[in-house]
Each structure stands twice: as C-alpha cells, then as structure tokens.
Amino acid sequence: MSLPLLGLGPSPARRAVLSRRVRLLVAATITYNVIEAIVAITAGSIASSTALIGFGLDSIIEVSSAAAVAWQFSGKDPEAREKVALRIIAVSFFALAAYVGVESVRALLGDDRAEHSTIGLVLAALSLAIMPVLSAAQRRAGRELGSASAVADSKQTLLCTYLSGVLLVGLAVNSLFGWWWADPVAALVIAVVAVKEGREAWRGDACCSPAAALTPASSTDTDGCADGCCAGD
C-alpha cells in the first residue's frame, strides 16, 4: 500500500491572493447586510413581523461576523486571531437565537398579528439570490486558505440564504392565507438554525488550521481539512 500524500497548503503568493479575496468578499457582505438590516427592520416594524425583524437582526449579526473576519485578516498574522474571530461569530449566533426565540414565543402567545409586507417579500427574494453566491465564493477561499473563521463566516452568509427562504415562505403564507402564526414559526426556525451554527462555530477553532493541511490524506476531506472540519452542510 502506498503512503498517503501530504497536503502542503497554498504558497505564500497564493495565500496573499486568497487573503485579499476574503477581505473583498467580507466588504461586499458587510455592505449588503447593512442595507438589508435597515430595510428588514424598518419593514418588519411597520408590519409587526417578528420573522422580518429577526431577519434584519441576523443581517446585523452577519455584519459583526464579517467584521470579525475582516479584523482577523487585517493583521500580519491572521492565524493568531483565528480563535477570537470564531468566538465572536459564535456569540453572534447565540445572541440572535436568544432574541428571536423570545420574540417568537411572545408573538405566538400575544395578540400582535403580522401584516402583509411587499418590501419584505422582495427583500427575501433578493437575498435568496445573492447570498449563495457570496457564501460559496468565501467558503472556497477560506477552505483553500485553511481559515476556520472565513469558513464559519461563509456559513453565516449561507444561513442568511436559508433564512431568506424561510422568511419568504412565512411572509407569503401570511399574505396569501392570513395564517398569522406562520410568521413567528418562521422566526423560531431562524432561532433554531442560529443555535446550530453557533455551536459549530464555537467548536471550529481547531478546523482548517495549517496543521490540518499536513494531516495524511486518509484522515482529511477533499479540501485538506480534518474530518468534520470546514466541510459544512
């Protein structure tokens, strides 16, 4: 049986290119999510939509997550800042889950009823188209670079895609059939997914490290990361 090949990781020049790419993708993500947050929270407040407000808050947390990665890659030694960036991303997920979860239960038990929101429907549809592109690009760069925080942030962006779909369904069902409970239920789904992603980000500080790139191929995935690391869902 032949010995497994060892992955040596990207060259210094390639790492510089990937780091610049991550910074550009992070900047694009921050810009879009700032706009998305303002629109979603404003429209959600007008329509009394817990799901739409939760979606807007997720956009704010996405900004904090992307900012953490931008901070990491602004230093001379991004790897030294990896663990702190991951913790920031994880805490952001948990904060979102806690707020949206409480507000969803309050909406289900209270008298507030979410109203139709054309702006919310359009925003959800746009995010459903834009977020997968940003997430995939950042994840590819993060995997090749061996950065767990970049991959974790790409999952935060991918979460926005899932939430866009959930939000779109919740708003559409409420608008078409008057099922007011669909809005807080959609928000609860957002909270549950946020907890899952937060736990994965918290445990991800050992994933996709340069050491993983030197692990025998038999114990790594096709991206050079140890089993379960950076693979995502």
C-alpha positions as CSV (number, residue, x, y, z in Angstrom):
1,M,0.0,0.0,0.0
2,S,1.4,3.4,-1.0
3,L,2.0,6.1,1.6
4,P,-0.7,8.9,1.6
5,L,0.3,12.2,0.1
6,L,0.6,15.2,2.4
7,G,-1.1,18.4,1.5
8,L,1.4,21.3,1.7
9,G,-1.2,24.1,1.6
10,P,-1.1,27.2,-0.6
11,S,2.1,29.1,-1.4
12,P,2.8,32.5,0.2
13,A,1.8,34.2,-3.0
14,R,-1.4,32.2,-3.3
15,R,-2.2,32.9,0.4
16,A,-1.8,36.6,-0.2
17,V,-4.3,36.4,-3.2
18,L,-6.8,34.4,-1.1
19,S,-6.5,36.8,1.9
20,R,-7.3,39.7,-0.4
21,R,-10.2,37.8,-1.9
22,V,-11.6,37.1,1.6
23,R,-11.3,40.8,2.5
24,L,-13.2,41.8,-0.7
25,L,-15.9,39.3,-0.1
26,V,-16.2,40.4,3.5
27,A,-16.6,44.0,2.4
28,A,-19.3,43.1,-0.1
29,T,-21.1,41.1,2.6
30,I,-21.0,43.9,5.1
31,T,-22.3,46.4,2.6
32,Y,-25.2,44.3,1.5
33,N,-26.1,43.3,5.0
34,V,-26.1,46.9,6.3
35,I,-28.7,47.8,3.6
36,E,-30.6,44.6,4.3
37,A,-30.8,45.2,8.0
38,I,-32.1,48.7,7.6
39,V,-34.8,47.6,5.2
40,A,-35.8,44.5,7.0
41,I,-36.1,46.0,10.5
42,T,-38.0,49.0,9.2
43,A,-40.4,46.9,7.1
44,G,-40.7,44.4,10.0
45,S,-41.6,47.2,12.5
46,I,-44.3,48.6,10.1
47,A,-45.8,45.1,9.5
48,S,-45.3,43.8,13.1
49,S,-43.4,40.9,11.6
50,T,-41.2,39.0,14.1
51,A,-39.6,37.0,11.3
52,L,-38.8,40.1,9.3
53,I,-37.3,41.9,12.3
54,G,-35.3,38.7,13.2
55,F,-34.1,38.6,9.6
56,G,-32.9,42.1,9.9
57,L,-31.1,41.4,13.2
58,D,-29.5,38.4,11.6
59,S,-28.1,40.9,9.0
60,I,-26.6,43.0,11.8
61,I,-25.0,39.9,13.3
62,E,-23.8,38.9,9.8
63,V,-22.1,42.3,9.7
64,S,-20.4,41.7,13.1
65,S,-19.3,38.2,11.9
66,A,-17.9,39.6,8.7
67,A,-16.2,42.4,10.6
68,A,-14.6,39.9,12.9
69,V,-13.1,38.1,9.9
70,A,-12.0,41.5,8.4
71,W,-10.3,42.3,11.7
72,Q,-8.6,38.9,11.6
73,F,-7.2,39.3,8.1
74,S,-6.1,42.9,8.7
75,G,-3.3,41.7,10.9
76,K,0.1,40.4,9.9
77,D,-0.7,37.0,11.5
78,P,-4.3,36.2,10.8
79,E,-3.9,32.7,12.3
80,A,-3.2,34.3,15.7
81,R,-6.6,36.0,15.7
82,E,-8.5,32.9,14.5
83,K,-9.9,31.8,17.8
84,V,-11.1,35.2,18.9
85,A,-12.8,35.7,15.5
86,L,-14.6,32.3,15.8
87,R,-15.8,33.2,19.3
88,I,-17.2,36.5,18.1
89,I,-19.1,34.7,15.3
90,A,-20.4,32.0,17.7
91,V,-21.6,34.5,20.3
92,S,-23.3,36.5,17.5
93,F,-25.3,33.4,16.5
94,F,-26.3,32.7,20.1
95,A,-27.4,36.3,20.6
96,L,-29.6,36.2,17.5
97,A,-31.2,32.9,18.6
98,A,-32.0,34.2,22.1
99,Y,-33.7,37.4,20.9
100,V,-35.6,35.9,18.0
101,G,-36.7,32.9,20.1
102,V,-38.1,35.0,22.9
103,E,-39.9,37.4,20.4
104,S,-41.3,34.4,18.5
105,V,-42.9,32.9,21.6
106,R,-44.2,36.3,22.6
107,A,-45.8,36.7,19.2
108,L,-47.4,33.3,19.3
109,L,-48.8,33.9,22.8
110,G,-49.8,37.5,22.3
111,D,-52.3,39.5,20.3
112,D,-50.0,41.0,17.7
113,R,-50.6,39.8,14.2
114,A,-48.1,40.3,11.4
115,E,-49.4,42.1,8.3
116,H,-48.6,41.8,4.6
117,S,-45.2,43.3,3.6
118,T,-44.4,43.7,-0.1
119,I,-41.0,45.1,0.8
120,G,-40.3,42.1,3.0
121,L,-41.2,39.6,0.2
122,V,-39.0,41.4,-2.3
123,L,-36.1,41.6,0.1
124,A,-36.3,37.9,1.0
125,A,-36.3,37.0,-2.7
126,L,-33.3,39.2,-3.4
127,S,-31.3,37.7,-0.5
128,L,-32.2,34.2,-1.7
129,A,-30.5,35.0,-5.0
130,I,-27.5,37.0,-3.7
131,M,-26.4,35.2,-0.5
132,P,-25.5,31.8,-2.0
133,V,-23.0,33.4,-4.4
134,L,-21.2,35.3,-1.7
135,S,-21.2,32.3,0.6
136,A,-19.8,29.9,-2.0
137,A,-17.0,32.3,-3.0
138,Q,-15.9,32.9,0.5
139,R,-16.1,29.3,1.5
140,R,-13.9,28.2,-1.4
141,A,-11.3,30.8,-0.5
142,G,-11.5,30.0,3.2
143,R,-11.1,26.3,2.7
144,E,-8.1,26.7,0.4
145,L,-6.5,29.2,2.8
146,G,-7.2,26.9,5.7
147,S,-9.1,29.6,7.7
148,A,-11.8,28.2,10.0
149,S,-13.1,31.7,10.7
150,A,-13.5,32.5,7.0
151,V,-15.4,29.3,6.5
152,A,-17.5,29.9,9.6
153,D,-18.4,33.4,8.3
154,S,-19.3,31.9,4.9
155,K,-21.7,29.6,6.8
156,Q,-23.2,32.7,8.5
157,T,-23.8,34.0,5.0
158,L,-25.2,30.7,3.9
159,L,-27.5,30.8,6.9
160,C,-28.9,34.1,5.5
161,T,-29.8,32.1,2.4
162,Y,-31.8,29.6,4.4
163,L,-33.4,32.3,6.4
164,S,-34.4,34.1,3.3
165,G,-36.2,31.0,2.1
166,V,-37.9,30.6,5.5
167,L,-38.8,34.3,5.6
168,L,-40.2,34.2,2.1
169,V,-42.4,31.2,2.8
170,G,-43.6,32.7,6.2
171,L,-44.4,36.1,4.7
172,A,-46.1,34.6,1.6
173,V,-48.3,32.2,3.6
174,N,-49.3,35.0,5.9
175,S,-50.1,37.3,3.0
176,L,-52.0,34.7,0.9
177,F,-53.9,32.8,3.5
178,G,-53.8,35.1,6.5
179,W,-52.0,32.4,8.6
180,W,-50.5,34.9,11.1
181,W,-48.8,32.2,13.1
182,A,-46.6,31.4,10.1
183,D,-44.5,34.5,10.8
184,P,-43.4,33.7,14.4
185,V,-43.0,30.0,13.4
186,A,-40.6,31.1,10.6
187,A,-38.8,33.2,13.2
188,L,-38.4,30.2,15.5
189,V,-36.8,28.2,12.6
190,I,-34.4,31.1,12.3
191,A,-33.5,30.8,16.0
192,V,-33.0,27.0,15.9
193,V,-30.7,27.2,12.9
194,A,-28.7,30.0,14.6
195,V,-28.1,27.9,17.7
196,K,-26.8,25.0,15.5
197,E,-24.5,27.3,13.5
198,G,-23.3,29.0,16.7
199,R,-22.3,25.6,18.3
200,E,-20.4,24.7,15.2
201,A,-18.5,28.0,15.1
202,W,-17.7,27.7,18.8
203,R,-16.2,24.2,18.2
204,G,-14.5,25.2,14.9
205,D,-11.3,26.8,16.3
206,A,-9.2,23.7,15.5
207,C,-10.6,23.2,12.0
208,C,-8.8,24.1,8.8
209,S,-5.7,25.1,10.6
210,P,-2.3,24.8,8.7
211,A,-1.7,21.7,10.7
212,A,-4.8,20.1,9.1
213,A,-3.2,20.7,5.8
214,L,-0.3,18.5,6.8
215,T,-2.6,15.7,8.0
216,P,-2.4,12.5,6.0
217,A,-4.9,12.4,3.2
218,S,-6.6,9.3,4.6
219,S,-7.8,11.4,7.5
220,T,-8.8,14.5,5.7
221,D,-11.6,15.5,3.4
222,T,-11.0,16.6,-0.2
223,D,-10.3,20.2,0.9
224,G,-7.4,19.2,3.1
225,C,-9.2,19.6,6.3
226,A,-9.7,17.1,9.0
227,D,-12.9,15.0,9.0
228,G,-15.8,17.2,10.0
229,C,-13.8,20.4,9.7
230,C,-14.9,23.1,7.3
231,A,-17.0,20.7,5.3
232,G,-20.2,22.4,6.2
233,D,-23.6,21.2,5.4
